[in-house]
Amino acid sequence: MSVQSTTLSNGMTVLSHAMPHLESASLGVWVKAGSRCEYEHEHGISHLLEHMAFKGTKTRTARRIAEEVETVGGDMNAATSIEQTGYFVRVLKEDVPLAADILSDILLNSLFDENELRREQQVIVQEIGASHDDPDSYVFDLFQDAAYPGQPIGRTILGTVDSVRGFDSEALRSYMDRNYVGDRMVLAAAGNVNHDELVSMVSDKFGGLKANGAPEPVQATFHGGEQRLVRDHEQAHLVMGIEGRPYNSDGFYATQILASILGGGMSSRLFQEVREKRGLCYSIYAFHFAFADSGLFGVAAATGGDELTDLVPVILDELRKATQDITEEEVVRVRNQIRAGLLMSLESPSARAGQLARQQILWGRPIALEETVERINRIDAERVKHVAAQLFSDAKPAIAGIGPVADLPDHAEIASRLRG
């Protein structure tokens, strides 16, 4: 059965993809609100709210929430990103009503008990400390800040120790009331589900939700710059990037393909040239993170401090070459990889539900697999080279490094080398 979609009177969308051969179902609520929707004094509150949603409601304690799901063999989780927050449950088909009830309970009836809040704040403080101890992760926080300084989109999702400890229950309610409204929320389900029954449940549980009124996030403005932490580490962790393309832009898919050709796997150009041929690093990959109004295209690598000055010019050379010599064979290979990934996602109800929700939030409707494949297949090598030239010709790089990075070329030198 194909994907079915219903919009409730309050603007909330209900999506389902029936997979009747399965014995389970995954469903979740995704909210078009993440860390970039925070005001300056709310830094980290989106992530804290995600944690607190499971810490007790008017009818369930935190322990009871966990026990009810686990007693029927299910599992639940949540995640916060820059632009979205998701809450999801996977259960057997007969327990879909329970999952829907718990999702509505945690999103509409959470108490935000002050004792629970203090405990969870301490948990997140430890999470912040752990992230700072992990240079692979922390270097991306620095990179985001270098790309978008002084903006919500450039701040860390976790927040700071001071900001997280400063929140009270009223701050959580204020943020939630402002952003968790009908036209910013999607309930998506995949697996052994009946759409009409699901719509009835969601209408009953979420029908009283405020319809709209959430403010638009602050417009992203890419600046570029650099952040480096010189530390006595064995490895230098480096991220270099430029502004990419938004989701709805003409160059989105071409930029995704470019990132895969350059550094999307063991057969990619950067992996082969930098690691396999030259042995200059342990890990290297390229990425493209798209947002509603901007994007980040870049390369991440980890290498020894002595190899850093040799590594950077090689990376920049490979980026420049991409404007000239990308082949049709490379593009076809990546198109096949994307198609395979899309098809494999259809085999997982959890992945499929998340995919549907994100498509609804990003593009306003679920996108058929055939439509996505057709868009990707229109892209050829000339198109990818053209987009690469556009990206690199007037680049203002953002650079972040942690470890023995004192000799890392500065922002101006990397910009000059990238332009050629």
N, C-alpha and C positions, 0 to 999 in steps of 0.2 A: 504493500500500500504506500502511496506517496505521502509526502509531508502534508499535514493539515495545520491550518492556522486560524485562530479566532481572536479578535480583539474585543475585550470587555468594554463596557460603557465608560469605565474610568481610564481607558487607554492601555491597560495592561494586556500584553500579548501572550496567548497560550499556543505553543507549538508542540506537535507530536509527530514522531515517526514510528509507526507500528512495525514491530518485528515479531510476529506471532509465533515464530519457531523458537523463541527464547522463553526461558522460565522466569526471567528477571526483568526489571525495568530500572532505569536511571532517570531521576528527575531533579531539577534544581531551579532555583530562582537566581537570575543574573540581573544586576543593577548597573545601569549606566552611570556609575559614580565610583571613582577611585581617588587616588591621592592627589590628582590634579584638581579635584573639586574642593579641596580643603582651603579655607582661609589661612592666613599666615599663622594665626594663633592656634590653628587646628592641626598642625603638622603631625602626622601619624595617627590621626583619629579614625581614618577609614579602616586601617588594619586593626586597631584596637577594637573597633565596633565588630569586626568579623569574629574576633576572639570572644567578645562578650555575648554574642548572640546565642551561644551554647551554654551560658552560665546561669540559666534559670529564668522562668517566665511566671506569669500569674497562676498557672496550673501545673507546672512541672519544675522540679529542682534540676540542677545541672546533672546530677547523678541519674535522675529518672529519664532525662532526655537520652543520655547515652544507653541506659539499660533497655529502654523501649526499642531502640533501633537494633541493638546487639542481640536482644532476646529472640528476634525473628531472623537473625543471621545477616542483618544488613550492615552497612557502614555509611558514614557521613563525613563530610569534610567541607572546607571553604577555602577561598583564595582571594587575595586582594592584588590588583594590578594598578597601573597608573590611571587607567580609564574605566575599569570595571571591577565589580566585586561579585563573587558567585558563592552560593550555598547549595550543596547538592547531597543527595541521598541515593543509595542503590539498595533495592530490596527485591524479594520475590514478587511475582506478579500480583498475588493476593494481598500484598501489604502496601500497595500503592496508596490507598486511602490514609494509612498511617503516616507514610512519608509526606504526603501533602499536608496533613494536619500538623506535623512537627515543623515543617518549613514555614507554614503560616504562623504558628505559635511563636517561633523564635524571632520572626521578623515583625510581628505585630504586637506581641505581648511581653517582650523581654523586660525584666525588672531593673537591670543594671544595678544590682545590689552593691552597696559601697564596699562591703567586705570582699565580695567576689572581684570587684574592680581593682582593689588594692593588690590582691594576689595576682591577677592577670597582668597588671602593670609591671609587677616584678618579673613575671615570666618574659614579657616583651623586652624589658631592660636587659635581661640575660641574652635574649635573641639578638639585640643590638650589639652587645659585647661580642657574641660569637661571630656576627657578620664582620665586625672590624678585625677579628682575628683571622678571617678568611680572605686573603688578598684576591683570589679568583673572583669573589663576589664583590668585595668592597671597591675594587677598581672600577666597576661599572657604576657604583654610586658617585664616585668622583667624576667619571666621564659624563654622566647625566648632568651633573652640576656645572661642569665646564661648558657643555653644549647649551644649556638653558639657565644661565646664572640669574639668581634672584626671582625665579618664577616657580609657581606650584609644580609644573611639569618637571622641573629640574631637581626637586627635593626628593629625598629618600622616602620610600613607602613606609619604612618602619618608624620614622620620626627620630627624635633625639631623646636621650635620657630625661632631660628636663621637660620637654614638651609632653612626653608620655606620662610622666609622673604628675603633671599639672592638670590632667583632665578629671572632671567629676561626672556623675551620672547625668546631670543637666546638660553638659556639653555634648554627650553622646546623643541625648534625645533631640537636641537642637539640630545637630548635623543630620540625624536620621529623618527628622520631620522635613527638613529642607530638600533632601536629595532622594529619599525613598518614596517616590510618587509613581502613580500608575503608568504614565507614559514613558517612564525611564526603567520599567521593570518587565522582564520576560520570564515566564515559566516554560521551560522546555523539557520534554520527556522523550525517551527513546527506549524501545524494548517492547515487552508485551503489555501494551497500554491501549485503552479505548479512548479515542479523542473526545467523544461526546461526554463520557463519564468524567474525563479529566476536566473538561470545561465546566461541568456542573460543580465539581469539587472546588475548583479555583474560584468560580463565581461566588460560591458560598463562603469561602475562607477569606478571599481578598476583595470582595465586592465593595466593602466600605472604605477602601484605601483612597486617599486624596488623589485626584486625577493628574494634576500637573503643578507647575509653579517652580520647579527646580531651576536655578540660574544656570546659564551657560558658563563653562569653565573659562578662565583667563586664556586669551589667545596665546599660542606658543610662538615665541620669537627666537630662532636659532642665532646664537652669537658666535660660538666657538671660543676657544681659549685653552688653558691648560691647568691641570691640578696634578701635583706630584708629591708623594710622600717618600722621602729617602729613608729607607730602613735597612737594617742589617739582616736581610733575608738572603737565602741561597739563590732564589729565582727573582728575576725582574718581571713584573706583571704589567702588561702594556695594553691599552686600548686607544686606537686612533680612529677618528671618524669624521664624517661631514654630514650635512643635512641630507636626508633621504627624501622619500615621497610619501604623502598621506595615503590612507586606504583608498579614498575615492579619486585619486589623481590618475591621469592618463598613463603615467610611468610606473605605477605601483608594481604590476606583474613583471615588467621588464627589469625593475630593480631587484625584485626577489630572485629572478633567474640569474642576474649578474652576481649577486651575493653567493649563490650556490656554485656557480662556475669558478669563482675566485677561491672560495673557502668553505664549501658545503660538505666535504667528506674527504676520504683518503685519496680519491682520484682528482680532487680539485687542484687548481693551479698553485695556490699558495702551499698546500700540504706537500705537493710533489717538489716544487722548487726549493722551498725553505727548509723543510724537514728531511725529505727523502734524498735530495741531491746535495744539499749543503750542510745538513745537520746543525742548523743554527738555533733550533728551538725544540722544546718538548711538545708543545701544543700550539696550534694556530688555526683559526677559523675566521670566516667573514660572516656578517649578519646584516639584516635589515629589519629594524623595528619601526613599524608604521603606527602613526597616531591619526586622530581625526583631522588634524590640520598641519602636521609636520611628520618628520620621520628621521631615523638615525641609521646611516649606513656606515659600517666600519669593520675593523679587523682587530681581533684580540689575540694576544700571544703571551706565552710564558717562556723565558729564556734565561740563561746565565748572564750575569752582569757584564762579563767580558765579551759576550756575543752581541750585546745590544746595539752597539754602533755599526756593526755589520748587518744586523737584521733589518733595521729600519729602511735603509736605501733599497734593499732587495724587495721589501714589501711595496714600497712606493713605485719601483720599476714595474712590478707586476700589475699594479693598479693602472698605471699609464698604458701598458701594453694592451689592456682590456679595451681601450678606445680604438684599437687598430686591428687586432688579429683574432678576435673571438670567431669561432667556426660554427657552422650549422650543426656539426656533429655534437659539439658541446651543448648547444641549446637544446637539441633533441634529447640528449641524455638527461638534462635537468627537467625538461618537460615530462619525461617518463617517470622520473623520481617523484615529481609533484603529483602526477596522476596516481601512481601507486600509493602514495601517502593518503590521498583522498579516498581511494577505494578501501584501503585498510581501516581507515577511521569508521567506515560504515559497518565494520564487523564488531565494533565495541559500542554498546549503548551509552556508556558514559562519555566517550569521545564524541559520539554523534550528537548527544544532547547539548554538549558544550559548543560544538560546531554550529548547530542551529541557532543557539542563543546569541553567539557572537555575530553571526551573519545578520540576524534581526537588528541587533544594536548598531552594527557598523553600516549596513546597507539598507535597513528598513524592511527587509524581507529575507526569507531563506532563499539561498541560491542553489539551483539544481546543479548536480555534478556535471551534467552535460554542458551547461552554460559556462561553468568555470573552466572546464577543459577546453571549450571552444575559444574562450578569451586567451588562454595560455597558448594554444596552438597557433594563434595569429601572430605571435611574437617570433621574429626570426633574428638571425645574428646581426643584421644591419640595425635593427631596432635596439638591440641590447648595446651595441657599440655607440649608437647615438645617445642613449641615455647615459652611458658611462662618460662620454665626452661632456655632456651637460653637467653631470655631477662634479667632475674633477676640474673643469676649466676655470672656474672662479671660486674654488673651494676656500672656506674658512674653517680649518680643521679644529676639532675638539680633541684634546689629548689628555690621557690620565695614565699615571704610572705609580707603582708601589714597589719598594725594594731598592736594589742598587741601581737607581735610575738617575743619578746625578749627571751622567753623560748623555742622557736622552736628548736628542735634538729639540730645540725649542719650537714653539708654535709657528713662528715666522719662517724658520728654516724648512719645516715640514711642508708648510703651505707652498713655499717656492719650489721645492722639489716635486711636489704633487702636480703642480701646473706645468712642469717641464721647461 
